[in-house]
Amino acid sequence: MREVHFCGIRLIMKSRALVIVLDSVGCGHAPDAAVYGDAGANTLGHLFEREEGLSLPNLAALGLYEILRGLDPGFPLPSPRLHPAAWFGALRGKSAGKDTTTGHWELMGATLKKPFATFDHFPQDLVRELEQRGDVRFIGNVAASGTEILAALGAEHVNSGHPILYTSADSVLQIAAHEDPAVFGLDRLQSLCKLAREVLDERGIAIGRVIARPFFGDSPDNFQRTSNRHDYSRHPPVTCLNRLQAVGVETIGIGKIADIFADSGISHSHPTISNADGMKTIDDLWSMPTSSPTFLFANLVDFDSLYGHRRNPRGYADALMDFDHWLGEFIEKIGPDDLLIITADHGNDPYHRGTDHTRELVPVVALSAKDPELDENSFDKVSKLVERHLFPVSPVFFQTVFLGERPEGGWPDDFTIITAFNPIGAKSASDADNQTMDARLHHTLVERGLAPFRVTGASPDLRHREPGWGFSGADLRIAAELSAHFNQEAFFRIEAGRVFIHRDASGARWPLNPGNPAEVGGFFRDRLA
């Protein structure tokens, strides 16, 4: 645990959390895989079944083999002794879609009910506007893989200077061009992709990513994409990253994380050019001393870009073993107060037909995870594990709005709000039980002469409500005693009109976020619904 001071407020928070996304490392087709044409896809299962010598002992010690055996009782490899702090499971995506952006956004708590737009080719009016505003003429405008498009149109591009426009089964608008300024140039390509993002947003076309795909070479025999790819994502809804930033957590993106989230909720970004570079960056950043609570969020993309899409199972298996070898050394640097989570964003079975992502369950293995005990294991459980680790109270508290009738004499500048509903340890308290405990809390407050008035805490959409009681005249010790007596995780204190979350009488407190979770503070009057 670490004590820090943020905006003059004393905070007690755990130090570090790290999430590593092994891009596309799925573990078996999702229940709705057939809808996506992916019935039978199983990235990890097929690799273990068909690639000789594949062994991942360090991931296995965190529970990976147990996950795979739970999905397929015939999984052949025995599990080693599990790490004593291991936690593991298989996650199912709730969002509509199987692309990188959708997967990462849901991992951070933003579930998409409507899928991003996909195209076989882009409408001519859109293409004309991009050409006119970008002063270019496109070739292509087809759906193809990156290697296919360079083989088919790379030479024409080099000869003409016209950029290549293409897409895939994912929600992407991709533009490929040669890095040599004599042909097109990297700066010009990136400017054109920025423009494409602006045009799509202006038109309300919900394409997840615009991707700059630079390459070099002078013939189809040696055309090769470079590491200077850049993604221009649609701006995400509020995510775990914004909520962490709002209370002083430093959020660090490694790899293409900042691109995927359009820099939203990212304090610092460290782009990488390969898995090896990403692992070195994680190592370097983890070894640096920090003065504030820190969340590192990393994406290792080679599994997907080099081996999944290119249907190279041997390369995929070797890349997994390279990561596992690195993990065996890195895991020694994880302390008892650190959280490590390793998961994925979708599948990309190198044995599956086509060259696109596959709709799969994904594994999640962790050290020091405090399970939020959700009924379903969906992707967004990762964000809840992170928030549970970095905050000693549930992040749901930070989203609370209030309902209540103005007390006689007006709202006090200083008062406490406590509920007796849904005590800790009661997964689903009945309405009758909640009403009984609410009446007991009211009786206790009246008995102590605290003149309670009704205040109800609610979710922002007002669908979930927990009636409570406000009261003045009690110090922090008494408020904490009452909260503990009624088995509550935390309670609210309004101090000079500002709302703070307390867990106990220690004095550690957290400011309630205002309407924009990216800001800090929050006055009670602003949270009255």
WOBEL-V717002 format. One record per backbone hydrogen bond with DSSP energy under -1.0 kcal/mol. CO is the residue of the C=O (numbers start at 1). NH is the residue of the N-H. If there is no record, write none. Layout:
BEGIN
<<CO;NH> <CO;NH>>
END
This chain:
BEGIN
<<2;13> <4;11> <6;9> <9;6> <10;509> <11;4> <13;2> <15;294> <16;339> <17;296> <18;341> <19;298> <20;343> <21;23> <21;300> <22;25> <24;26> <26;44> <28;361> <30;33> <32;35> <33;36> <33;38> <34;37> <38;41> <41;29> <42;46> <43;47> <44;48> <45;49> <46;50> <47;51> <51;54> <56;60> <57;61> <59;64> <60;63> <61;83> <63;67> <64;68> <65;69> <66;70> <67;71> <68;72> <72;75> <83;86> <85;368> <87;366> <89;364> <91;362> <92;379> <99;103> <100;104> <101;105> <102;106> <103;107> <104;108> <105;110> <106;109> <108;240> <112;96> <123;127> <124;128> <125;129> <126;130> <127;131> <128;132> <129;133> <130;134> <131;136> <139;165> <142;167> <145;149> <146;150> <147;151> <148;152> <149;153> <150;154> <153;157> <154;158> <155;159> <156;160> <157;161> <163;139> <164;176> <165;141> <166;174> <167;144> <170;172> <171;209> <173;211> <174;166> <175;213> <176;164> <177;215> <178;185> <179;186> <180;183> <180;184> <185;189> <186;190> <187;191> <188;192> <189;193> <190;194> <191;195> <192;196> <193;197> <194;198> <195;199> <196;200> <197;201> <198;202> <199;203> <200;205> <205;207> <206;117> <208;234> <209;173> <210;232> <211;175> <212;230> <213;177> <214;226> <215;179> <216;224> <219;222> <219;223> <224;216> <230;212> <232;210> <239;243> <240;244> <241;245> <242;246> <244;247> <244;249> <245;248> <250;295> <251;267> <251;268> <252;297> <253;270> <254;299> <256;260> <257;261> <258;263> <259;262> <261;264> <263;266> <268;253> <270;255> <274;278> <275;279> <276;280> <277;281> <278;282> <279;283> <280;284> <281;285> <282;286> <283;287> <293;250> <294;17> <295;252> <296;19> <297;254> <298;21> <300;23> <301;305> <302;306> <302;307> <303;308> <304;309> <307;312> <308;311> <312;316> <313;317> <314;318> <315;319> <316;320> <317;321> <318;322> <319;323> <320;324> <321;325> <322;326> <323;327> <324;328> <326;330> <327;331> <330;333> <331;334> <335;338> <339;18> <340;367> <341;20> <342;365> <343;22> <347;358> <349;352> <358;347> <359;30> <361;27> <362;91> <364;89> <365;342> <366;87> <367;340> <376;378> <377;92> <378;381> <379;382> <380;384> <381;385> <382;386> <383;387> <384;388> <385;389> <386;390> <387;391> <394;397> <395;398> <396;399> <397;400> <401;458> <402;529> <403;456> <407;410> <413;497> <415;494> <416;471> <417;492> <418;469> <423;426> <430;434> <431;435> <432;436> <433;437> <434;438> <435;439> <436;440> <437;441> <438;442> <439;443> <440;444> <441;445> <442;446> <443;447> <444;448> <445;450> <446;449> <453;470> <455;468> <456;403> <457;466> <458;401> <459;462> <464;459> <466;457> <468;455> <469;418> <470;453> <471;416> <475;479> <476;480> <477;481> <478;482> <479;483> <480;484> <481;485> <482;486> <483;488> <484;487> <487;424> <491;502> <492;417> <493;500> <494;415> <495;498> <497;524> <498;495> <499;512> <500;493> <501;510> <502;491> <510;501> <516;519> <522;499> <524;527> <527;402>>
END
